[in-house]
Amino acid sequence: MELATTTTTTTSDFHVALEAMRAHHLSRKGGDFFAAQPQFRTLLANDEQPGTGSLLANDNANDNQAVPEALKPVTSLLASQQQTVASDTTTGANNAVNDLKTSKDQNDFMAKLNAQRQKALADSDTNINAAFDKAQKLGVDHPEAQSGILAGMNVVQNIITSFTGLLSDMVGKLVSLVTDILNGIMNAVSGVIDGFTGEVGAVLGGLL
C-alpha cells in the first residue's frame, strides 16, 4: 500500500511582499507601498546592509528616486509598452474630438473618451502585471538582489500610478472643453492633448 506524499510549498517573504505590492498598485490606492504597509520595510536593505552585489550596482534600497540596474530590462520594456498605451489614447482622444465636431453628439463623445480611458487602464494593468511577473522571476534567480528589486518595483508602481493619473486628468479636461470643441475653438484642446504627451514622456523617463 503506497503512502500519499505531501508537498509543502513555502512562499518566500519576497514573493509575499511583491504580490502585496502588485495588489496595492492594482487597487489604485496610489502612494508609496512601504508607507502603506510598513511591515514589509524590514525586507529592504539599509545602510548597514548594502550588499546586493554587482547585479544592483547603482541601487540604493532606501532611495525611491531611481530604478536599480537589475530591473532596467524589465522597466525599459514597460516604458515602451506604456508609451504605446499613451499613443493609442492620444489617437482615440483626437478621433473622439473630431467626431464630436462633426456629429455634435456630446453623449457619444463622453462615451468614447470613457471607453478609451478604460481600455488604456486595462492595457496598463496588463503591462505592469507582466513587469511584476518578470521581477518575481528575477528575484528567484538572484535572491541576493531581492531587496533592491522590491525597492525598484515600488518606484515602478508609483510611476505607473502617475501615468494613469495623467490619463484620467486628460479625459476629464477634454470633457470640460465640450463647448470649445463644438464652437471650433481648439487651442485649449490641443494644449490638453499636447500637455498629456509631454507629461507622459517625462514620467516614463523614470523607467529608463
C-alpha positions in Angstrom: 0.0 0.0 0.0 1.5 3.3 -1.1 1.6 6.2 1.3 0.5 9.5 -0.1 3.2 12.1 -0.2 2.5 15.7 0.7 4.5 18.6 -0.8 4.7 21.7 1.2 5.4 24.9 -0.7 7.0 27.7 1.3 6.2 31.1 -0.1 9.1 33.5 0.5 8.8 36.8 2.2 10.0 38.4 -1.1 7.1 36.8 -3.0 4.6 37.8 -0.4 5.8 41.4 -0.4 5.9 41.6 -4.2 2.4 40.2 -4.5 1.2 42.7 -1.9 2.8 45.5 -3.8 1.1 44.3 -7.0 -2.3 44.3 -5.3 -1.6 47.7 -3.8 -1.0 49.1 -7.2 -3.9 47.4 -9.0 -6.3 48.6 -6.3 -5.4 52.1 -7.5 -4.8 53.3 -3.9 -1.7 55.0 -5.1 1.1 56.3 -2.9 4.2 54.6 -1.5 3.7 50.9 -0.9 6.1 50.7 2.1 4.4 53.7 3.7 1.0 52.0 3.3 2.3 48.6 4.5 5.4 49.3 6.7 5.6 45.7 7.9 7.5 44.9 4.6 10.1 47.6 5.2 12.3 45.0 7.0 12.9 43.4 3.6 14.7 46.5 2.4 18.4 46.8 2.7 19.6 49.6 5.0 22.9 51.5 5.2 24.4 48.7 7.2 23.2 46.0 4.8 24.2 47.3 1.3 25.4 44.0 -0.2 23.4 43.2 -3.2 26.4 42.7 -5.4 27.2 43.8 -9.0 23.7 43.0 -10.2 22.4 46.1 -8.5 25.5 48.2 -9.0 23.6 51.5 -8.9 21.0 50.6 -6.4 20.2 52.2 -3.1 17.3 50.4 -1.5 16.5 53.5 0.6 16.3 55.7 -2.5 12.9 55.7 -4.1 14.0 58.0 -6.9 15.7 55.6 -9.2 15.2 52.1 -10.7 18.0 49.7 -10.0 20.1 48.4 -12.8 18.8 44.8 -12.3 15.3 46.0 -13.3 16.3 48.1 -16.4 15.5 45.4 -18.9 12.0 45.0 -17.3 11.3 48.7 -17.0 12.6 49.7 -20.4 10.2 47.3 -22.0 7.4 48.6 -19.7 8.2 52.2 -20.7 7.9 51.2 -24.4 4.6 49.4 -23.7 3.2 52.3 -21.8 4.2 54.7 -24.5 2.1 52.7 -26.9 -0.8 53.0 -24.5 -0.3 56.7 -24.4 -0.1 57.0 -28.2 -3.3 54.9 -28.6 -5.0 57.0 -26.0 -4.0 60.2 -27.8 -5.2 58.9 -31.1 -8.5 57.8 -29.6 -9.0 61.2 -27.9 -8.3 63.1 -31.2 -10.7 60.8 -33.0 -13.4 61.5 -30.4 -12.8 65.2 -30.7 -13.1 65.1 -34.5 -16.2 63.0 -34.3 -17.8 65.5 -31.9 -17.1 68.4 -34.2 -19.0 66.6 -36.9 -21.8 64.8 -35.0 -22.3 67.3 -32.2 -23.3 64.3 -30.1 -21.9 65.1 -26.6 -23.1 61.8 -25.1 -21.2 59.8 -27.8 -18.1 61.9 -27.2 -18.1 61.2 -23.5 -18.8 57.5 -24.0 -15.9 57.3 -26.5 -13.5 59.1 -24.1 -14.5 56.9 -21.2 -14.1 53.7 -23.3 -10.7 54.9 -24.4 -9.8 55.5 -20.8 -11.0 52.1 -19.6 -9.0 50.4 -22.4 -5.9 52.3 -21.5 -6.2 51.4 -17.8 -6.7 47.7 -18.7 -3.7 47.7 -21.1 -1.6 49.4 -18.4 -2.7 46.8 -15.8 -1.7 44.0 -18.3 1.7 45.7 -18.8 2.5 46.1 -15.1 1.3 42.6 -14.3 3.9 41.3 -16.8 6.5 43.5 -15.2 5.7 42.1 -11.7 5.9 38.6 -13.1 9.4 39.3 -14.5 10.5 41.0 -11.3 9.5 37.9 -9.4 11.4 35.6 -11.6 14.4 37.9 -11.4 14.3 37.7 -7.6 14.0 33.9 -7.6 17.0 33.7 -10.0 19.0 36.3 -8.0 18.0 36.1 -4.3 20.8 38.4 -3.3 19.1 41.2 -5.3 15.6 40.8 -3.8 15.8 43.8 -1.6 16.8 46.1 -4.5 14.1 44.6 -6.7 11.4 45.4 -4.1 12.6 48.9 -3.7 12.8 49.3 -7.5 9.3 47.9 -8.1 7.9 50.4 -5.6 9.4 53.1 -7.8 7.8 51.4 -10.8 4.4 51.2 -9.4 4.5 54.8 -8.4 5.5 55.8 -11.9 2.6 53.9 -13.4 0.2 55.4 -10.9 1.3 58.8 -12.1 0.9 57.7 -15.7 -2.7 56.6 -15.1 -3.4 59.8 -13.2 -2.3 61.8 -16.2 -4.5 59.8 -18.4 -7.6 60.4 -16.3 -6.8 64.1 -16.0 -6.6 64.4 -19.8 -10.0 62.8 -20.2 -11.6 65.0 -17.5 -10.1 68.1 -19.1 -11.4 67.2 -22.6 -14.9 66.6 -21.2 -14.8 70.1 -19.7 -14.0 71.5 -23.1 -17.0 70.2 -25.0 -18.3 73.8 -25.6 -15.0 74.8 -27.1 -14.9 71.8 -29.4 -18.5 72.5 -30.6 -17.5 76.1 -31.3 -14.4 75.1 -33.1 -12.1 76.7 -30.5 -9.3 74.2 -30.4 -6.4 75.9 -28.7 -7.2 74.6 -25.2 -8.0 71.2 -26.6 -4.6 71.0 -28.4 -2.9 72.2 -25.2 -4.5 69.4 -23.1 -3.5 66.7 -25.6 0.0 68.0 -26.2 0.4 68.5 -22.5 -0.5 64.9 -21.8 2.0 63.7 -24.4 4.8 65.8 -22.8 4.0 64.9 -19.2 3.8 61.2 -20.1 7.2 61.3 -21.7 8.6 62.9 -18.6 7.0 60.4 -16.3 8.0 57.3 -18.3 11.6 58.6 -18.5 11.8 57.4 -14.9 11.6 53.8 -16.2 14.6 54.2 -18.5 
